[in-house]
Amino acid sequence: MEPGLIWILAGLLLLVAELILPGIFLLWVGLAAIGTGLVQMVTVTTFAMDATSFLVLLGAGIWLSLTLRQSRPPRGARVNAPGAGLIGRSGMLLPVERHGLRVRIGDSDWPARLPRDMRVPEGPVQVRVEGVDGTTLIVKPE
């Protein structure tokens, strides 16, 4: 059997293994093996050249994956998180109940807390959402 075909077959098997055992690393190894097989099919190579082309292609794939990972938005910037659209909005701090502070924004009431250095104001107060901690809004008086 042609050595280039063996590299390509091994690469395809690694890609199938990636589908069964997802983890992204087998993807780059499989693509590097397929690339090495294609290089070997086009030119006459030695074992050292095959190993070098495999390592170069594998390194390029890992570099590409790291570059793509850095271009993603940070984990804290979750677009579909329930509270992500609430930061910066104004609401009304409701009087203290037995369950703690609550803020009314639009037609919804949310659990809330003030920054640790602030005291709870008396009566309803207009507040702005500064952050989100789980489902609790962190608010400051305007």
DSSP file with accessible surface (Angstrom, degrees, kcal/mol):
  #  RESIDUE AA STRUCTURE BP1 BP2  ACC     N-H-->O    O-->H-N    N-H-->O    O-->H-N    TCO  KAPPA ALPHA  PHI   PSI    X-CA   Y-CA   Z-CA
    1    1 A M              0   0  172      0, 0.0     5,-0.0     0, 0.0     0, 0.0   0.000 360.0 360.0 360.0 146.8    0.0    0.0    0.0
    2    2 A E     >  -     0   0  101      1,-0.1     4,-1.6     2,-0.0     3,-0.4  -0.378 360.0-136.5 -67.2 130.2    1.2    3.5   -0.8
    3    3 A P  H  > S+     0   0   64      0, 0.0     4,-2.1     0, 0.0     5,-0.2   0.868 104.2  57.0 -59.2 -35.2    2.6    5.3    2.3
    4    4 A G  H  > S+     0   0    0      1,-0.2     4,-2.3     2,-0.2     5,-0.2   0.897 105.5  50.8 -63.1 -37.5    0.8    8.5    1.5
    5    5 A L  H  > S+     0   0   76     -3,-0.4     4,-2.9     2,-0.2    -1,-0.2   0.852 106.5  54.8 -67.6 -33.8   -2.5    6.6    1.6
    6    6 A I  H  X S+     0   0   90     -4,-1.6     4,-2.8     2,-0.2     5,-0.2   0.931 108.9  47.9 -64.4 -43.6   -1.6    5.1    5.0
    7    7 A W  H  X S+     0   0   63     -4,-2.1     4,-2.5     2,-0.2    -2,-0.2   0.931 113.8  47.2 -60.5 -44.8   -1.1    8.7    6.4
    8    8 A I  H  X S+     0   0   33     -4,-2.3     4,-2.5     2,-0.2    -2,-0.2   0.930 112.9  48.3 -65.3 -42.6   -4.4    9.8    4.9
    9    9 A L  H  X S+     0   0   87     -4,-2.9     4,-2.5     2,-0.2    -2,-0.2   0.924 111.6  50.1 -63.2 -43.0   -6.2    6.8    6.2
   10   10 A A  H  X S+     0   0   41     -4,-2.8     4,-2.2     1,-0.2    -1,-0.2   0.911 110.8  50.4 -61.6 -40.9   -4.7    7.3    9.7
   11   11 A G  H  X S+     0   0    0     -4,-2.5     4,-2.1     2,-0.2    -2,-0.2   0.914 109.9  49.3 -63.7 -42.0   -5.8   10.9    9.6
   12   12 A L  H  X S+     0   0   86     -4,-2.5     4,-2.2     2,-0.2    -2,-0.2   0.904 109.8  51.8 -64.4 -39.2   -9.3   10.0    8.6
   13   13 A L  H  X S+     0   0  110     -4,-2.5     4,-2.5     1,-0.2    -1,-0.2   0.892 108.9  51.1 -63.9 -38.0   -9.4    7.5   11.5
   14   14 A L  H  X S+     0   0   50     -4,-2.2     4,-2.0     2,-0.2    -2,-0.2   0.884 108.6  51.4 -66.6 -36.4   -8.3   10.2   13.9
   15   15 A L  H  X S+     0   0   41     -4,-2.1     4,-1.5     2,-0.2    -2,-0.2   0.899 110.3  48.9 -66.9 -37.6  -11.0   12.5   12.6
   16   16 A V  H  X S+     0   0   77     -4,-2.2     4,-1.8     1,-0.2    -2,-0.2   0.917 109.5  52.4 -65.7 -41.1  -13.6    9.8   13.2
   17   17 A A  H  X S+     0   0   29     -4,-2.5     4,-3.4     1,-0.2    -2,-0.2   0.870 104.7  56.9 -62.0 -34.4  -12.1    9.3   16.7
   18   18 A E  H  < S+     0   0   25     -4,-2.0    -1,-0.2     1,-0.2    -2,-0.2   0.874 105.3  51.0 -63.4 -36.6  -12.6   13.0   17.3
   19   19 A L  H  < S+     0   0  145     -4,-1.5    -1,-0.2    -3,-0.2    -2,-0.2   0.884 116.3  40.3 -67.2 -36.8  -16.3   12.6   16.5
   20   20 A I  H  < S+     0   0  124     -4,-1.8    -2,-0.2     1,-0.3    -1,-0.2   0.900 129.3  29.4 -78.3 -42.1  -16.6    9.8   19.0
   21   21 A L  S  < S-     0   0  119     -4,-3.4    -1,-0.3    -5,-0.2     5,-0.2  -0.736  86.6-156.0-118.5  79.8  -14.4   11.3   21.7
   22   22 A P        +     0   0  109      0, 0.0    -3,-0.1     0, 0.0    -4,-0.1  -0.302  46.0 122.2 -63.6 136.9  -14.7   15.1   21.2
   23   23 A G        -     0   0   53     -5,-0.1     2,-1.2     0, 0.0    -4,-0.1   0.308  66.3-125.1-173.4   2.9  -11.7   17.1   22.6
   24   24 A I  S  > S+     0   0   82     -6,-0.2     4,-1.0     1,-0.2     3,-0.1   0.083  92.3  88.4  66.8 -22.0  -10.4   19.1   19.6
   25   25 A F  H  > S+     0   0  116     -2,-1.2     4,-1.7     1,-0.2     3,-0.3   0.919  83.8  52.8 -73.8 -39.7   -6.8   17.8   19.9
   26   26 A L  H  > S+     0   0   48      1,-0.2     4,-2.8    -5,-0.2     5,-0.2   0.801 100.4  65.7 -64.9 -24.6   -7.4   14.7   17.6
   27   27 A L  H  > S+     0   0   48      2,-0.2     4,-2.5     1,-0.2    -1,-0.2   0.954 104.5  41.9 -59.3 -49.1   -8.7   17.1   15.0
   28   28 A W  H  X S+     0   0   35     -4,-1.0     4,-2.2    -3,-0.3    -2,-0.2   0.876 114.8  50.4 -71.1 -35.4   -5.4   18.8   14.5
   29   29 A V  H  X S+     0   0   24     -4,-1.7     4,-2.2     2,-0.2    -1,-0.2   0.929 112.6  47.9 -66.4 -42.9   -3.4   15.5   14.6
   30   30 A G  H  X S+     0   0    0     -4,-2.8     4,-2.4     2,-0.2    -2,-0.2   0.915 112.5  47.6 -64.4 -43.1   -5.8   14.0   12.0
   31   31 A L  H  X S+     0   0   78     -4,-2.5     4,-2.5    -5,-0.2    -1,-0.2   0.891 111.4  51.2 -66.1 -37.2   -5.5   17.1    9.8
   32   32 A A  H  X S+     0   0    3     -4,-2.2     4,-2.5     2,-0.2    -2,-0.2   0.897 110.2  49.7 -65.7 -38.6   -1.7   17.1   10.1
   33   33 A A  H  X S+     0   0    3     -4,-2.2     4,-2.4     2,-0.2    -2,-0.2   0.920 111.4  48.3 -66.2 -42.2   -1.6   13.3    9.2
   34   34 A I  H  X S+     0   0   31     -4,-2.4     4,-2.4     2,-0.2    -2,-0.2   0.931 112.2  49.5 -63.6 -42.9   -3.9   14.0    6.1
   35   35 A G  H  X S+     0   0   17     -4,-2.5     4,-2.5     2,-0.2    -2,-0.2   0.911 110.2  50.6 -62.2 -40.4   -1.6   16.9    5.1
   36   36 A T  H  X S+     0   0    0     -4,-2.5     4,-2.5     1,-0.2    -1,-0.2   0.914 109.7  51.0 -64.6 -39.7    1.5   14.7    5.5
   37   37 A G  H  X S+     0   0    0     -4,-2.4     4,-1.9     2,-0.2    -2,-0.2   0.905 110.0  49.2 -63.9 -39.9   -0.1   12.1    3.3
   38   38 A L  H  X S+     0   0   96     -4,-2.4     4,-1.6     2,-0.2    -2,-0.2   0.907 111.0  49.6 -66.0 -40.4   -0.9   14.6    0.6
   39   39 A V  H  X S+     0   0   60     -4,-2.5     4,-2.4     1,-0.2    -2,-0.2   0.927 111.8  49.3 -62.5 -41.3    2.6   15.9    0.7
   40   40 A Q  H  < S+     0   0   25     -4,-2.5    -1,-0.2     1,-0.2    -2,-0.2   0.841 108.7  52.8 -69.3 -30.2    3.9   12.4    0.4
   41   41 A M  H  < S+     0   0   89     -4,-1.9    -1,-0.2    -5,-0.2    -2,-0.2   0.828 113.8  43.3 -72.1 -31.0    1.6   11.6   -2.5
   42   42 A V  H  < S+     0   0  122     -4,-1.6     2,-0.3    -3,-0.2    -2,-0.2   0.863 122.5  24.7 -83.9 -39.1    2.9   14.7   -4.4
   43   43 A T  S  < S-     0   0   71     -4,-2.4     2,-0.6    -5,-0.2    -1,-0.1  -0.834  82.0-105.7-125.1 163.6    6.6   14.4   -3.8
   44   44 A V        +     0   0  144     -2,-0.3     2,-0.3    -3,-0.1    -3,-0.1  -0.785  50.4 178.5 -87.9 123.4    9.1   11.7   -2.9
   45   45 A T        -     0   0   27     -2,-0.6     2,-0.2    -5,-0.2    -5,-0.0  -0.868  25.7-130.9-127.8 160.8   10.0   12.1    0.7
   46   46 A T     >  -     0   0   81     -2,-0.3     4,-2.4     1,-0.1     5,-0.2  -0.519  38.6-101.0 -97.9 172.6   12.2   10.4    3.3
   47   47 A F  H  > S+     0   0  167      1,-0.2     4,-2.9     2,-0.2     5,-0.2   0.910 123.9  53.1 -61.8 -39.8   11.0    9.5    6.8
   48   48 A A  H  > S+     0   0   61      1,-0.2     4,-2.4     2,-0.2    -1,-0.2   0.900 109.5  48.2 -63.3 -39.5   12.7   12.6    8.3
   49   49 A M  H  > S+     0   0   97      2,-0.2     4,-2.7     1,-0.2    -1,-0.2   0.891 111.5  50.6 -68.3 -36.9   10.9   14.8    5.8
   50   50 A D  H  X S+     0   0   10     -4,-2.4     4,-2.6     2,-0.2    -2,-0.2   0.938 112.1  46.4 -64.1 -45.8    7.6   13.1    6.6
   51   51 A A  H  X S+     0   0   32     -4,-2.9     4,-2.6     1,-0.2    -2,-0.2   0.913 113.7  49.4 -63.2 -40.7    8.1   13.6   10.4
   52   52 A T  H  X S+     0   0   83     -4,-2.4     4,-2.7    -5,-0.2     5,-0.2   0.932 111.9  46.8 -65.1 -45.6    9.1   17.2    9.8
   53   53 A S  H  X S+     0   0   24     -4,-2.7     4,-2.7     2,-0.2     5,-0.2   0.908 112.7  51.0 -65.7 -36.9    6.1   18.0    7.7
   54   54 A F  H  X S+     0   0   41     -4,-2.6     4,-2.7    -5,-0.2    -2,-0.2   0.950 113.1  44.8 -62.8 -46.5    3.8   16.2   10.2
   55   55 A L  H  X S+     0   0  112     -4,-2.6     4,-2.7     2,-0.2    -2,-0.2   0.886 113.7  49.8 -66.8 -37.8    5.3   18.2   13.1
   56   56 A V  H  X S+     0   0   94     -4,-2.7     4,-2.5     2,-0.2    -1,-0.2   0.936 113.7  45.3 -65.5 -45.3    5.1   21.5   11.1
   57   57 A L  H  X S+     0   0   68     -4,-2.7     4,-2.3    -5,-0.2    -2,-0.2   0.903 113.8  49.8 -65.3 -39.0    1.5   20.9   10.1
   58   58 A L  H  X S+     0   0   27     -4,-2.7     4,-2.5    -5,-0.2     5,-0.2   0.936 111.7  48.2 -64.9 -43.9    0.6   19.9   13.7
   59   59 A G  H  X S+     0   0   39     -4,-2.7     4,-2.6     1,-0.2    -2,-0.2   0.904 111.1  50.8 -62.3 -40.4    2.3   23.0   15.1
   60   60 A A  H  X S+     0   0   51     -4,-2.5     4,-2.5     2,-0.2    -1,-0.2   0.905 110.5  49.6 -64.8 -39.0    0.4   25.2   12.6
   61   61 A G  H  X S+     0   0    9     -4,-2.3     4,-2.5     2,-0.2    -2,-0.2   0.919 112.1  46.7 -65.9 -42.7   -2.9   23.6   13.5
   62   62 A I  H  X S+     0   0   58     -4,-2.5     4,-2.4     2,-0.2     5,-0.2   0.919 112.4  50.5 -66.3 -40.7   -2.3   24.1   17.2
   63   63 A W  H  X S+     0   0  171     -4,-2.6     4,-2.3    -5,-0.2    -2,-0.2   0.925 110.7  50.1 -60.8 -43.1   -1.2   27.7   16.6
   64   64 A L  H  X S+     0   0   73     -4,-2.5     4,-2.7     1,-0.2     5,-0.2   0.919 109.9  49.9 -62.1 -42.9   -4.4   28.3   14.6
   65   65 A S  H  X S+     0   0   25     -4,-2.5     4,-2.1     1,-0.2    -1,-0.2   0.907 111.6  48.1 -65.4 -39.0   -6.6   26.9   17.3
   66   66 A L  H  X S+     0   0   84     -4,-2.4     4,-1.9     2,-0.2    -1,-0.2   0.892 111.6  50.5 -67.2 -37.4   -4.9   29.1   19.9
   67   67 A T  H  X S+     0   0   54     -4,-2.3     4,-1.2    -5,-0.2    -2,-0.2   0.926 111.8  47.1 -65.8 -42.9   -5.3   32.1   17.7
   68   68 A L  H  < S+     0   0   90     -4,-2.7     4,-0.5     1,-0.2    -2,-0.2   0.867 109.5  54.4 -66.5 -35.4   -9.0   31.4   17.1
   69   69 A R  H >< S+     0   0  140     -4,-2.1     3,-0.9     1,-0.2    -1,-0.2   0.889 106.5  51.5 -66.6 -36.4   -9.5   30.8   20.9
   70   70 A Q  H 3< S+     0   0  162     -4,-1.9    -1,-0.2     1,-0.2    -2,-0.2   0.789 103.2  59.1 -71.6 -24.4   -8.0   34.3   21.7
   71   71 A S  T 3< S+     0   0   90     -4,-1.2    -1,-0.2    -3,-0.1    -2,-0.2   0.601  86.5  97.7 -82.9  -6.8  -10.4   36.0   19.2
   72   72 A R  S <  S-     0   0  162     -3,-0.9     3,-0.1    -4,-0.5    -3,-0.0  -0.426  88.0 -97.8 -74.6 154.6  -13.5   34.7   21.0
   73   73 A P        -     0   0   97      0, 0.0    -1,-0.1     0, 0.0    -2,-0.1  -0.381  51.1 -92.5 -67.6 151.2  -15.3   37.0   23.5
   74   74 A P    >   -     0   0   98      0, 0.0     3,-1.5     0, 0.0    -4,-0.0  -0.224  33.4-111.1 -62.9 157.4  -14.3   36.4   27.1
   75   75 A R  T 3  S+     0   0  237      1,-0.3     3,-0.1    -3,-0.1     0, 0.0   0.810 114.7  62.2 -60.4 -31.6  -16.4   34.0   29.1
   76   76 A G  T 3  S+     0   0   77      1,-0.2     2,-1.5     2,-0.0    -1,-0.3   0.738  87.6  74.9 -68.2 -20.1  -17.8   36.8   31.3
   77   77 A A    <   +     0   0   55     -3,-1.5     2,-0.6     2,-0.0    -1,-0.2  -0.488  66.8 171.6 -92.5  65.9  -19.4   38.4   28.3
   78   78 A R    >   -     0   0  158     -2,-1.5     3,-0.7     1,-0.2     6,-0.1  -0.679  18.6-164.4 -81.1 118.7  -22.3   36.0   27.9
   79   79 A V  T 3  S+     0   0  124     -2,-0.6    -1,-0.2     1,-0.2     6,-0.1   0.906  84.8  42.4 -72.4 -41.2  -24.7   37.3   25.4
   80   80 A N  T 3  S+     0   0  159      4,-0.1    -1,-0.2     3,-0.0    -2,-0.1   0.278  81.4 124.6 -94.7  12.9  -27.6   35.1   26.2
   81   81 A A    X>  -     0   0   18     -3,-0.7     3,-1.1     1,-0.1     4,-0.6  -0.493  68.5-124.2 -70.3 141.2  -27.4   35.3   30.0
   82   82 A P  T 34 S+     0   0  109      0, 0.0     3,-0.4     0, 0.0    -1,-0.1   0.872 108.4  41.3 -56.8 -36.4  -30.6   36.5   31.5
   83   83 A G  T >> S+     0   0    6     51,-0.2     3,-1.5     1,-0.2     4,-0.8   0.556  88.9  90.6 -90.6  -5.0  -29.0   39.5   33.3
   84   84 A A  G X4 S+     0   0   43     -3,-1.1     3,-0.5     1,-0.3    -1,-0.2   0.868  89.0  47.5 -62.6 -35.2  -26.6   40.6   30.5
   85   85 A G  G 3< S+     0   0   61     -4,-0.6    -1,-0.3    -3,-0.4    -2,-0.1   0.529 102.9  66.0 -81.9  -4.2  -29.2   43.0   29.1
   86   86 A L  G X4  +     0   0   13     -3,-1.5     3,-2.2     2,-0.1    43,-0.3   0.695  69.8 108.0 -91.4 -19.5  -29.9   44.5   32.4
   87   87 A I  T << S+     0   0   92     -4,-0.8    43,-0.2    -3,-0.5     3,-0.1  -0.392  88.6  17.3 -64.5 127.5  -26.6   46.1   33.2
   88   88 A G  T 3  S+     0   0   34     41,-2.5    -1,-0.3     1,-0.3     2,-0.1   0.241  97.3 123.8  95.5 -12.5  -26.9   49.8   32.8
   89   89 A R    <   -     0   0  120     -3,-2.2    40,-2.6    39,-0.1    -1,-0.3  -0.452  57.3-125.8 -81.7 155.6  -30.7   49.9   33.1
   90   90 A S  E     +A  128   0A  43     38,-0.2     2,-0.3    -2,-0.1    38,-0.2  -0.715  35.0 159.5 -98.9 151.7  -32.6   51.9   35.7
   91   91 A G  E     -A  127   0A   5     36,-2.6    36,-3.0    -2,-0.3     2,-0.5  -0.909  40.0 -93.2-154.8-177.6  -35.1   50.5   38.1
   92   92 A M  E     -AB 126 104A  68     12,-2.3    12,-2.8    -2,-0.3     2,-0.6  -0.932  28.6-136.3-112.3 122.1  -36.9   51.1   41.4
   93   93 A L  E     -AB 125 103A   2     32,-3.5    32,-1.1    -2,-0.5    10,-0.2  -0.683  28.1-141.9 -75.4 119.2  -35.5   49.7   44.6
   94   94 A L        -     0   0   30      8,-2.6     8,-0.5    -2,-0.6     3,-0.1  -0.434  29.3 -81.8 -81.9 157.7  -38.5   48.3   46.4
   95   95 A P        -     0   0   76      0, 0.0    -1,-0.1     0, 0.0     2,-0.1  -0.221  61.1 -86.5 -57.5 150.1  -38.9   48.6   50.2
   96   96 A V        -     0   0   93      5,-0.1     2,-0.2    -3,-0.1     5,-0.2  -0.360  51.1-173.2 -63.8 130.0  -37.1   45.9   52.2
   97   97 A E  B >   -F  100   0B  99      3,-1.1     3,-1.4    -3,-0.1    -1,-0.0  -0.568  43.6 -92.8-110.5-177.7  -39.1   42.7   52.6
   98   98 A R  T 3  S+     0   0  225      1,-0.3     3,-0.1    -2,-0.2    -2,-0.1   0.723 124.8  56.9 -71.2 -18.8  -38.3   39.6   54.6
   99   99 A H  T 3  S-     0   0  135      1,-0.3    -1,-0.3     3,-0.0     2,-0.2   0.335 116.4-107.5 -93.1   5.7  -36.7   38.0   51.5
  100  100 A G  B <   -F   97   0B  30     -3,-1.4    -3,-1.1    11,-0.1    -1,-0.3  -0.495  61.6 -16.5 102.6-171.1  -34.2   40.9   51.1
  101  101 A L        -     0   0   25     11,-0.4    11,-2.0    -5,-0.2     2,-0.3  -0.403  57.1-172.4 -72.8 147.2  -33.9   43.7   48.6
  102  102 A R  E     - C   0 111A  68     -8,-0.5    -8,-2.6     9,-0.3     2,-0.4  -0.981   9.8-152.4-137.9 149.9  -35.7   43.6   45.3
  103  103 A V  E     -BC  93 110A   0      7,-2.7     7,-2.9    -2,-0.3     2,-0.6  -0.978   8.8-144.2-123.4 136.1  -35.6   45.8   42.2
  104  104 A R  E     +BC  92 109A 116    -12,-2.8   -12,-2.3    -2,-0.4     2,-0.5  -0.897  21.1 174.9-101.4 119.9  -38.4   46.5   39.8
  105  105 A I  E >   - C   0 108A   5      3,-2.6     3,-1.9    -2,-0.6     2,-0.4  -0.981  67.4 -40.4-123.2 115.9  -37.2   46.9   36.2
  106  106 A G  T 3  S-     0   0   60     -2,-0.5    -2,-0.0     1,-0.2   -15,-0.0  -0.527 124.7 -27.6  65.9-122.2  -40.0   47.2   33.7
  107  107 A D  T 3  S+     0   0  148     -2,-0.4     2,-0.4    -3,-0.1    -1,-0.2   0.206 121.3  89.9-109.3  16.5  -42.6   44.7   34.8
  108  108 A S  E <   -C  105   0A  53     -3,-1.9    -3,-2.6     2,-0.0     2,-0.4  -0.898  62.0-145.8-117.4 143.5  -40.2   42.3   36.5
  109  109 A D  E     -C  104   0A  57     -2,-0.4    -5,-0.2    -5,-0.2    -2,-0.0  -0.900  20.0-171.2-104.0 135.2  -38.9   42.1   40.1
  110  110 A W  E     -C  103   0A  55     -7,-2.9    -7,-2.7    -2,-0.4     2,-0.1  -0.948  29.2-109.2-124.8 145.0  -35.4   40.9   40.6
  111  111 A P  E     -C  102   0A  40      0, 0.0    26,-2.7     0, 0.0     2,-0.3  -0.471  49.4-177.3 -65.9 144.4  -33.4   40.0   43.8
  112  112 A A  E     -d  137   0A  11    -11,-2.0   -11,-0.4    24,-0.3     2,-0.3  -0.933  22.9-167.6-142.7 162.9  -30.8   42.7   44.4
  113  113 A R  E     -d  138   0A  63     24,-2.4    26,-2.3    -2,-0.3     3,-0.1  -0.982  20.8-127.2-148.1 154.1  -28.0   43.8   46.6
  114  114 A L        -     0   0   15     -2,-0.3    26,-0.1    24,-0.2     6,-0.1  -0.572  46.5 -80.5 -90.9 160.6  -26.1   47.0   47.0
  115  115 A P    >   -     0   0   23      0, 0.0     3,-2.1     0, 0.0    -1,-0.2  -0.278  51.0-104.9 -56.1 153.7  -22.3   47.2   46.9
  116  116 A R  T 3  S+     0   0  211      1,-0.3    -2,-0.1    -3,-0.1     0, 0.0   0.749 117.4  55.1 -59.7 -25.2  -20.8   46.1   50.2
  117  117 A D  T 3  S+     0   0  140      2,-0.1     2,-0.3     0, 0.0    -1,-0.3   0.431  94.3  86.4 -91.1   5.3  -19.9   49.6   51.3
  118  118 A M    <   -     0   0   72     -3,-2.1     2,-0.2     3,-0.0    -4,-0.1  -0.816  67.6-137.1-110.8 147.4  -23.4   51.1   50.9
  119  119 A R        -     0   0  221     -2,-0.3    -2,-0.1     1,-0.1    -3,-0.0  -0.638  34.7 -96.6 -94.6 156.9  -26.3   51.1   53.3
  120  120 A V        -     0   0   66     -2,-0.2    -1,-0.1    -6,-0.1     2,-0.1  -0.565  42.8-131.9 -74.4 122.8  -29.9   50.4   52.3
  121  121 A P        -     0   0   40      0, 0.0     2,-0.3     0, 0.0     4,-0.1  -0.356  22.9-103.4 -73.4 159.3  -31.7   53.6   51.6
  122  122 A E  S    S-     0   0  176      2,-0.1     0, 0.0   -27,-0.1     0, 0.0  -0.614  79.5  -7.1 -82.0 139.0  -35.1   54.3   53.1
  123  123 A G  S    S-     0   0   37     -2,-0.3     2,-0.2     2,-0.1   -30,-0.1   0.027 111.5 -26.8  71.8 179.0  -38.2   54.0   50.9
  124  124 A P        -     0   0   89      0, 0.0     2,-0.4     0, 0.0   -30,-0.2  -0.468  67.3-175.3 -68.6 135.2  -38.3   53.4   47.1
  125  125 A V  E     -A   93   0A  33    -32,-1.1   -32,-3.5    -2,-0.2     2,-0.4  -0.987  29.5-115.0-134.7 140.9  -35.2   54.7   45.4
  126  126 A Q  E     +A   92   0A  80     -2,-0.4    16,-2.2   -34,-0.2     2,-0.3  -0.622  44.4 180.0 -73.9 128.5  -34.2   55.0   41.7
  127  127 A V  E     -AE  91 141A   0    -36,-3.0   -36,-2.6    -2,-0.4     2,-0.4  -0.873  24.4-138.2-129.8 161.8  -31.2   52.7   41.1
  128  128 A R  E     -AE  90 140A  99     12,-2.8    12,-2.0    -2,-0.3     2,-0.5  -0.975  27.7-117.1-120.0 137.7  -29.0   51.7   38.2
  129  129 A V  E     + E   0 139A   2    -40,-2.6   -41,-2.5    -2,-0.4    10,-0.2  -0.592  33.1 174.7 -76.5 121.9  -27.8   48.1   37.6
  130  130 A E  E     -     0   0A  95      8,-3.3     2,-0.3    -2,-0.5     9,-0.2   0.662  61.0 -19.9 -99.9 -24.1  -24.0   47.9   37.9
  131  131 A G  E     - E   0 138A  14      7,-1.5     7,-2.8   -45,-0.1     2,-0.4  -0.979  56.8-115.4-170.6 176.4  -23.6   44.1   37.6
  132  132 A V  E     - E   0 137A  47     -2,-0.3     2,-0.5     5,-0.2     5,-0.2  -0.997  13.9-172.1-132.8 131.9  -25.1   40.7   37.9
  133  133 A D  E >  S- E   0 136A  89      3,-3.3     3,-2.1    -2,-0.4     2,-0.6  -0.873  71.6 -57.4-123.0  93.5  -24.2   38.0   40.4
  134  134 A G  T 3  S-     0   0   58     -2,-0.5   -51,-0.2     1,-0.3     0, 0.0  -0.597 119.6 -23.9  70.0-116.1  -26.1   34.8   39.4
  135  135 A T  T 3  S+     0   0   99     -2,-0.6     2,-0.5    -3,-0.1    -1,-0.3   0.331 120.3  98.7-106.4   4.9  -29.7   36.0   39.4
  136  136 A T  E <   - E   0 133A  40     -3,-2.1    -3,-3.3   -26,-0.1     2,-0.4  -0.808  67.4-139.8 -96.1 130.1  -29.0   38.8   41.9
  137  137 A L  E     -dE 112 132A   0    -26,-2.7   -24,-2.4    -2,-0.5     2,-0.6  -0.702   5.7-142.0 -87.8 138.3  -28.6   42.3   40.5
  138  138 A I  E     -dE 113 131A  32     -7,-2.8    -8,-3.3    -2,-0.4    -7,-1.5  -0.894  32.6-178.3 -99.4 118.0  -25.9   44.6   42.0
  139  139 A V  E     - E   0 129A   0    -26,-2.3   -10,-0.2    -2,-0.6   -12,-0.0  -0.843  21.9-162.0-122.9 156.6  -27.4   48.1   42.0
  140  140 A K  E     - E   0 128A  94    -12,-2.0   -12,-2.8    -2,-0.3   -26,-0.0  -0.992  34.4-104.8-131.6 141.5  -26.3   51.6   43.0
  141  141 A P  E       E   0 127A  45      0, 0.0   -14,-0.3     0, 0.0   -15,-0.0  -0.347 360.0 360.0 -61.7 143.7  -28.6   54.6   43.7
  142  142 A E              0   0  115    -16,-2.2   -16,-0.1    -2,-0.0   -52,-0.0  -0.454 360.0 360.0 -82.7 360.0  -28.7   57.1   40.9
